[in-house]
Amino acid sequence: MSRSEPNLKTEAAITKTRKAFPELTAKLKASDLEVQNYVTALEKENINLHRNIAKQQAEYMSLQSQIQVRAEEEAQRIIDELKLIEEAEEEANRYNTS
């Protein structure tokens, strides 16, 4: 017998208990509602956490993009400065050789 198949002995025992203890049955039903509300609240919190994770991931990707752009800008700035230095050295060499 698999776990998904109902156990007839267990079902019979539950039915017998419900008949013998109606107050307990009512308390269990109330408890079921409380548990259900708790599970619903947990599921809602889980959704909120996943939303926050998605926002954080989007922010992370945005920051990564900004870092990439700034690194490329810095590399270009360095290349431009090196070109200016080379041009200044060439100009100085021309001036010194003439």
Secondary structure, 3 states (H helix, E strand, C coil): CCCCCCCHHHHHHHHHHHHHCHHHHHHHHHHHHHHHHHHHHHHHHHHHHHHHHHHHHHHHHHHHHHHHHHHHHHHHHHHHHHHHHHHHHHHHHHHHHC
